[in-house]
Amino acid sequence: MNIIEASRKAEDIISGLFVSVKREQVESVFVKNDITDSEDRIQLLRECMGVISTSDIGDSLSPEDQYSDELEIFLEGTWRLLL
């Protein structure tokens, strides 16, 4: 995959996440794009929300728990008001 294809794929993922308001929709975007790593999922959620970090307790959580925390913040949706 070249840089242009990779950029388009990332844009498609972010676009898919942006319109997702339910857990099942978010998970579907990740499954469709074969994104299984929790840290990759966290980075994509943060990129979609336009934030670098959402909390300071992440280092004490496992990657799976950290992803779950980020997903809850994403689904809560307050970040959408800041765009």
BELRARA-V959840 format. One record per residue. N is the residue number from 1. PHI is phi in radians with two decimals (* if undefined). OMEGA is omega in whole degrees, -180 to 180 (999 if undefined). D_CENTER is the distance of its C-alpha to the mean C-alpha in Angstrom with 1 decimal. Layout:
n=N phi=PHI omega=OMEGA d_center=D_CENTER
n=N phi=PHI omega=OMEGA d_center=D_CENTER
This chain:
n=1 phi=* omega=179 d_center=21.5
n=2 phi=-1.50 omega=-174 d_center=22.5
n=3 phi=-1.11 omega=-180 d_center=20.6
n=4 phi=-1.20 omega=178 d_center=20.8
n=5 phi=-1.12 omega=179 d_center=19.5
n=6 phi=-1.11 omega=179 d_center=16.5
n=7 phi=-1.14 omega=178 d_center=15.9
n=8 phi=-1.14 omega=179 d_center=16.2
n=9 phi=-1.10 omega=178 d_center=13.9
n=10 phi=-1.07 omega=178 d_center=11.1
n=11 phi=-1.10 omega=179 d_center=12.2
n=12 phi=-1.11 omega=179 d_center=12.4
n=13 phi=-1.14 omega=180 d_center=8.8
n=14 phi=-1.07 omega=178 d_center=7.8
n=15 phi=-1.07 omega=178 d_center=10.8
n=16 phi=-1.11 omega=179 d_center=10.0
n=17 phi=-1.18 omega=-176 d_center=6.9
n=18 phi=-1.02 omega=-179 d_center=9.1
n=19 phi=-1.62 omega=-179 d_center=11.8
n=20 phi=-1.52 omega=180 d_center=10.3
n=21 phi=-2.13 omega=179 d_center=11.9
n=22 phi=-2.18 omega=180 d_center=12.5
n=23 phi=-0.93 omega=-178 d_center=11.1
n=24 phi=-1.08 omega=179 d_center=12.9
n=25 phi=-1.19 omega=179 d_center=11.5
n=26 phi=-1.09 omega=-180 d_center=7.8
n=27 phi=-1.06 omega=179 d_center=9.6
n=28 phi=-1.09 omega=178 d_center=11.8
n=29 phi=-1.06 omega=-179 d_center=9.5
n=30 phi=-1.17 omega=180 d_center=8.5
n=31 phi=-1.13 omega=-180 d_center=12.3
n=32 phi=-1.00 omega=-177 d_center=13.6
n=33 phi=-1.76 omega=176 d_center=12.2
n=34 phi=0.96 omega=178 d_center=13.3
n=35 phi=-1.86 omega=-175 d_center=10.2
n=36 phi=-1.92 omega=-177 d_center=11.5
n=37 phi=-1.30 omega=-178 d_center=11.1
n=38 phi=-1.04 omega=-179 d_center=9.3
n=39 phi=-1.18 omega=176 d_center=9.2
n=40 phi=-1.13 omega=179 d_center=7.8
n=41 phi=-1.10 omega=179 d_center=4.8
n=42 phi=-1.04 omega=-179 d_center=4.9
n=43 phi=-1.07 omega=179 d_center=5.8
n=44 phi=-1.20 omega=176 d_center=3.7
n=45 phi=-1.08 omega=179 d_center=1.9
n=46 phi=-1.10 omega=179 d_center=5.6
n=47 phi=-1.08 omega=179 d_center=6.8
n=48 phi=-1.11 omega=-179 d_center=6.4
n=49 phi=-1.35 omega=-179 d_center=7.9
n=50 phi=1.33 omega=180 d_center=10.3
n=51 phi=-2.20 omega=176 d_center=10.7
n=52 phi=-1.59 omega=-178 d_center=11.6
n=53 phi=-2.61 omega=179 d_center=11.7
n=54 phi=-1.98 omega=179 d_center=11.9
n=55 phi=-2.78 omega=-180 d_center=14.7
n=56 phi=-1.74 omega=-177 d_center=17.5
n=57 phi=-1.62 omega=-175 d_center=17.8
n=58 phi=-0.99 omega=-177 d_center=15.0
n=59 phi=-1.15 omega=-178 d_center=17.7
n=60 phi=-1.56 omega=-179 d_center=19.7
n=61 phi=-1.81 omega=173 d_center=17.1
n=62 phi=-1.20 omega=178 d_center=16.5
n=63 phi=-1.00 omega=179 d_center=13.2
n=64 phi=-1.18 omega=178 d_center=12.9
n=65 phi=-1.20 omega=178 d_center=13.9
n=66 phi=-1.12 omega=178 d_center=11.6
n=67 phi=-1.09 omega=179 d_center=8.5
n=68 phi=-1.03 omega=178 d_center=10.5
n=69 phi=-1.10 omega=180 d_center=11.1
n=70 phi=-1.10 omega=180 d_center=7.7
n=71 phi=-1.11 omega=177 d_center=7.1
n=72 phi=-1.08 omega=178 d_center=10.6
n=73 phi=-1.12 omega=179 d_center=10.2
n=74 phi=-1.05 omega=-177 d_center=7.6
n=75 phi=-1.21 omega=178 d_center=10.2
n=76 phi=-1.06 omega=167 d_center=13.0
n=77 phi=1.53 omega=-179 d_center=12.4
n=78 phi=-1.01 omega=-179 d_center=14.7
n=79 phi=-1.00 omega=-179 d_center=12.5
n=80 phi=-1.12 omega=180 d_center=13.5
n=81 phi=-1.26 omega=-177 d_center=17.0
n=82 phi=-1.58 omega=-177 d_center=16.6
n=83 phi=-1.43 omega=999 d_center=15.8
